[in-house]
Amino acid sequence: MRNKGLFKASLLSLPILVMLVQPVNAEENIHFSSCTEAWRNGYSDIHRGEPGYSYRLDKDGDGVACERSKAPRGVFKPRQSNSQARQTTSGWINKDGYWYYLKADGSYVKNSWNGNYYLKSDGKMAKNEWIYDGAYQGWYYFKSDGSYAKNSWQGNYYLKSDGKMAKSEWLYDSTYQGWYYLKSDGSYARNSWQGNYYLKSDGKMAKSEWLYDSTYRGWYYLKSDGSYAKNSWQGNYYLKSDGKMAKNEWVYDRAYQAWYYLKSDGSYAKNSWQGNYYLKSDGKMAKNEWVDGGRYFVGVDGSWQKQKDDKQTTTQSITTQTTTTEPATQSTTTEPTTQTTTTQPTTN
């Protein structure tokens, strides 16, 4: 479904910043939040393509930002040198192909967020990598442009709307139109039960479908809400109290107040004998009545009984199967579960 991502970790302490600016284009070396800041640092009449230019500052769109003629008296301060100006200017700077964020004193921001971006311990902006945020106690993935991923998969892991990696929780993915369970390590569960629900090989929760569980060696039916069916019929098949499909056994259905025999393929027997018991066309075990074309009589317990006026031509006991024991209630096995969560999945 998705390529497996490489987990890359750095344990970091993260005080959060409130600045929301994004990195400027690669050809720019200086960024100003306003023309007032530019004038105070000795920049004016900044042409498109020059350090410090941005479309936001070029309010009239003529290709020149922060015209000196528009500066209030006393605001413009001539700069002595470019290096000095950089030391007193905060903003994004690209150095040797890496992005940094400069504080007003010219030092790099480190181990901190700046808007959607994260500056690592060396001041470099994180990109194409996983970062652990100790303050938020969560993992984040930073894309190639440096912004954090959200509402998307990164390999076997899912980044939520706040960017934090999901773990130990249910999640609905509208793109794949399915429920997923993210385990404690953040990877999605698959080929396993989570409470009453089953996660298939692609991680998607099964629903409205049959499923064979090789661990429990049985068939299960997952309903439209994803929970497994139990104590009920699904077509010609019966799901027991543990959800497993009955086969090669007798089952008493309280709803129909009758015994049924489920064959080796799981379907209910009909119009046939099972030992000394007869299953009618609807699958119910006959009792206290004539059966099989009126040739044999079964008693109140359902077993065939020899009658003086029995229409059979042989005195041999009727048996077409090897099972001759009287029907007994089904045995209950342990409910399939590998987790403790039994509540229905809900969105974040």
Buried (B, 14 or more C-beta within 10 A) or exposed (E): EBEEBEBEEBEBEBEEBEBEBBBBEEEBBBBBBEBBBBBBBBBBEBEEEBBBBBEEBBEEEEEBBBBBEEBEEEBBBEBEEEEEBBEBBBBBBBEEEEBBBBEEEBEBBBBBBBBBBBBBEEBBBBBEBBBBBEEBEBBBBBBEEBBBBBEBBBBBBBBBEEBBBBBEBBBBBEEBEBBBBBBEEBBBBBEBBBBBBBBBEEBBBBBEEBEEBEEBEBBBBBBEEBBBBBBBBBEEBBBBEBBBBBBEBBBBBEEEEBBBBBBEEBBBBBEBBBBBBBBBEEBBBBBEBBBBEEEBBBBEEBBBEEEEEBEBEEEEEBBEBEBEEEBEEBEEEEBBBEBEBEEEBEEE
